Amino acid sequence: MESNQVSKSEFKAKALELFRQVEASGESVVVTDHGKPTLEVRRYRNNERNPFDVLRGSVVRYDDPTEPVDIEWEAAR
């Protein structure tokens, strides 16, 4: 998905047109202030996913979770 950049003043003048453009094309619009990106207007995506599906595959290593850790923690001092 590409993004178009517009200044704040241009966004103010063409906001409804830019909203329609984002809805139709799916491309985001980045609003800049003095040439620096400040906001991104993009299409809303309803991401109602099961939290377990989001975390699936994120565990890198699972040896023995009940074994004591051989590291001294600062909080234990």
CNS distance restraints for C-alpha pairs under 8 A (distance, minus, plus):
assign (resid   1 and name CA) (resid  26 and name CA) 7.34 0.50 0.50
assign (resid   1 and name CA) (resid  27 and name CA) 5.60 0.50 0.50
assign (resid   1 and name CA) (resid  28 and name CA) 7.36 0.50 0.50
assign (resid   2 and name CA) (resid  27 and name CA) 5.61 0.50 0.50
assign (resid   2 and name CA) (resid  28 and name CA) 6.71 0.50 0.50
assign (resid   3 and name CA) (resid  27 and name CA) 5.72 0.50 0.50
assign (resid   3 and name CA) (resid  28 and name CA) 4.75 0.50 0.50
assign (resid   3 and name CA) (resid  29 and name CA) 5.30 0.50 0.50
assign (resid   3 and name CA) (resid  30 and name CA) 6.46 0.50 0.50
assign (resid   4 and name CA) (resid  27 and name CA) 7.54 0.50 0.50
assign (resid   4 and name CA) (resid  28 and name CA) 6.50 0.50 0.50
assign (resid   4 and name CA) (resid  29 and name CA) 4.75 0.50 0.50
assign (resid   4 and name CA) (resid  30 and name CA) 5.92 0.50 0.50
assign (resid   5 and name CA) (resid  29 and name CA) 5.71 0.50 0.50
assign (resid   5 and name CA) (resid  30 and name CA) 4.63 0.50 0.50
assign (resid   5 and name CA) (resid  31 and name CA) 5.83 0.50 0.50
assign (resid   5 and name CA) (resid  32 and name CA) 6.81 0.50 0.50
assign (resid   6 and name CA) (resid  10 and name CA) 6.06 0.50 0.50
assign (resid   6 and name CA) (resid  11 and name CA) 6.16 0.50 0.50
assign (resid   6 and name CA) (resid  29 and name CA) 7.18 0.50 0.50
assign (resid   6 and name CA) (resid  30 and name CA) 6.31 0.50 0.50
assign (resid   6 and name CA) (resid  31 and name CA) 5.09 0.50 0.50
assign (resid   6 and name CA) (resid  32 and name CA) 6.04 0.50 0.50
assign (resid   7 and name CA) (resid  11 and name CA) 6.07 0.50 0.50
assign (resid   7 and name CA) (resid  31 and name CA) 5.51 0.50 0.50
assign (resid   7 and name CA) (resid  32 and name CA) 4.72 0.50 0.50
assign (resid   7 and name CA) (resid  33 and name CA) 6.11 0.50 0.50
assign (resid   7 and name CA) (resid  34 and name CA) 7.57 0.50 0.50
assign (resid   7 and name CA) (resid  35 and name CA) 7.32 0.50 0.50
assign (resid   8 and name CA) (resid  12 and name CA) 6.08 0.50 0.50
assign (resid   8 and name CA) (resid  31 and name CA) 5.90 0.50 0.50
assign (resid   8 and name CA) (resid  32 and name CA) 5.90 0.50 0.50
assign (resid   8 and name CA) (resid  33 and name CA) 5.97 0.50 0.50
assign (resid   9 and name CA) (resid  13 and name CA) 6.38 0.50 0.50
assign (resid  10 and name CA) (resid  14 and name CA) 6.09 0.50 0.50
assign (resid  11 and name CA) (resid  15 and name CA) 5.10 0.50 0.50
assign (resid  11 and name CA) (resid  18 and name CA) 7.49 0.50 0.50
assign (resid  11 and name CA) (resid  31 and name CA) 6.94 0.50 0.50
assign (resid  14 and name CA) (resid  18 and name CA) 6.07 0.50 0.50
assign (resid  15 and name CA) (resid  19 and name CA) 6.09 0.50 0.50
assign (resid  16 and name CA) (resid  20 and name CA) 6.26 0.50 0.50
assign (resid  17 and name CA) (resid  21 and name CA) 6.22 0.50 0.50
assign (resid  18 and name CA) (resid  22 and name CA) 6.15 0.50 0.50
assign (resid  18 and name CA) (resid  29 and name CA) 7.62 0.50 0.50
assign (resid  19 and name CA) (resid  23 and name CA) 6.22 0.50 0.50
assign (resid  19 and name CA) (resid  41 and name CA) 7.92 0.50 0.50
assign (resid  20 and name CA) (resid  24 and name CA) 6.06 0.50 0.50
assign (resid  21 and name CA) (resid  25 and name CA) 5.92 0.50 0.50
assign (resid  21 and name CA) (resid  26 and name CA) 7.71 0.50 0.50
assign (resid  21 and name CA) (resid  27 and name CA) 7.80 0.50 0.50
assign (resid  22 and name CA) (resid  26 and name CA) 5.08 0.50 0.50
assign (resid  22 and name CA) (resid  27 and name CA) 5.41 0.50 0.50
assign (resid  22 and name CA) (resid  28 and name CA) 5.93 0.50 0.50
assign (resid  22 and name CA) (resid  29 and name CA) 7.15 0.50 0.50
assign (resid  22 and name CA) (resid  41 and name CA) 7.68 0.50 0.50
assign (resid  22 and name CA) (resid  42 and name CA) 6.32 0.50 0.50
assign (resid  22 and name CA) (resid  43 and name CA) 6.30 0.50 0.50
assign (resid  23 and name CA) (resid  43 and name CA) 6.07 0.50 0.50
assign (resid  26 and name CA) (resid  42 and name CA) 7.19 0.50 0.50
assign (resid  26 and name CA) (resid  43 and name CA) 6.05 0.50 0.50
assign (resid  27 and name CA) (resid  42 and name CA) 6.83 0.50 0.50
assign (resid  27 and name CA) (resid  43 and name CA) 7.72 0.50 0.50
assign (resid  28 and name CA) (resid  40 and name CA) 6.69 0.50 0.50
assign (resid  28 and name CA) (resid  41 and name CA) 5.58 0.50 0.50
assign (resid  28 and name CA) (resid  42 and name CA) 4.40 0.50 0.50
assign (resid  28 and name CA) (resid  43 and name CA) 7.04 0.50 0.50
assign (resid  29 and name CA) (resid  40 and name CA) 5.69 0.50 0.50
assign (resid  29 and name CA) (resid  41 and name CA) 5.11 0.50 0.50
assign (resid  29 and name CA) (resid  42 and name CA) 6.49 0.50 0.50
assign (resid  30 and name CA) (resid  37 and name CA) 6.30 0.50 0.50
assign (resid  30 and name CA) (resid  38 and name CA) 7.35 0.50 0.50
assign (resid  30 and name CA) (resid  39 and name CA) 5.71 0.50 0.50
assign (resid  30 and name CA) (resid  40 and name CA) 4.41 0.50 0.50
assign (resid  30 and name CA) (resid  41 and name CA) 6.30 0.50 0.50
assign (resid  31 and name CA) (resid  37 and name CA) 5.86 0.50 0.50
assign (resid  31 and name CA) (resid  38 and name CA) 5.89 0.50 0.50
assign (resid  31 and name CA) (resid  39 and name CA) 5.04 0.50 0.50
assign (resid  31 and name CA) (resid  40 and name CA) 6.10 0.50 0.50
assign (resid  31 and name CA) (resid  41 and name CA) 7.69 0.50 0.50
assign (resid  32 and name CA) (resid  36 and name CA) 5.03 0.50 0.50
assign (resid  32 and name CA) (resid  37 and name CA) 4.24 0.50 0.50
assign (resid  32 and name CA) (resid  38 and name CA) 5.38 0.50 0.50
assign (resid  32 and name CA) (resid  39 and name CA) 6.97 0.50 0.50
assign (resid  33 and name CA) (resid  37 and name CA) 6.40 0.50 0.50
assign (resid  33 and name CA) (resid  38 and name CA) 6.35 0.50 0.50
assign (resid  49 and name CA) (resid  53 and name CA) 6.85 0.50 0.50
assign (resid  49 and name CA) (resid  54 and name CA) 7.10 0.50 0.50
assign (resid  50 and name CA) (resid  54 and name CA) 6.64 0.50 0.50
assign (resid  51 and name CA) (resid  55 and name CA) 6.41 0.50 0.50
assign (resid  52 and name CA) (resid  56 and name CA) 5.86 0.50 0.50
assign (resid  55 and name CA) (resid  59 and name CA) 7.99 0.50 0.50
assign (resid  72 and name CA) (resid  76 and name CA) 7.12 0.50 0.50
assign (resid  73 and name CA) (resid  77 and name CA) 7.22 0.50 0.50
